Amino acid sequence: MELARTELLYGEWLRRQRQKVDARVHLRAALAVFERLDASPWAERTRSELQASGQTVGCHLHKLYAKLGIASRADLRQLEQNDGHDGG
């Protein structure tokens, strides 16, 4: 439990230092322990930090892009150009 709390605190600090990718590594490790120990308040705090690090947004965008068949920024631009211009 103490190691997980340390991972959480370090992850929070890294996120505030704008080192979001590094922060996520520590936050995920902390979350795994908190969930295994059924430490709900700690797990919820860690989930909030992960969201603040951008993990949730990135995950949702990745899933959405896959559903739309978007694999690159060029695909995204093409989708934008075609929007409303399909002749219909």
SULLINNOR-V798504 format. One record per residue. N is the residue number from 1. D_LAST is the distance of its C-alpha to the last C-alpha in whole Angstrom. Layout:
n d_last
N D_LAST
N D_LAST
This chain:
n d_last
1 60
2 61
3 59
4 56
5 57
6 58
7 54
8 52
9 54
10 54
11 50
12 50
13 52
14 50
15 47
16 48
17 49
18 46
19 46
20 44
21 43
22 47
23 47
24 45
25 47
26 50
27 48
28 47
29 50
30 52
31 49
32 50
33 54
34 53
35 51
36 54
37 56
38 54
39 55
40 52
41 52
42 52
43 49
44 47
45 48
46 48
47 44
48 44
49 45
50 42
51 40
52 41
53 41
54 37
55 38
56 35
57 33
58 33
59 33
60 30
61 28
62 29
63 28
64 25
65 24
66 25
67 23
68 20
69 22
70 23
71 26
72 26
73 25
74 24
75 21
76 21
77 20
78 18
79 16
80 16
81 15
82 12
83 11
84 8
85 8
86 6
87 4
88 0
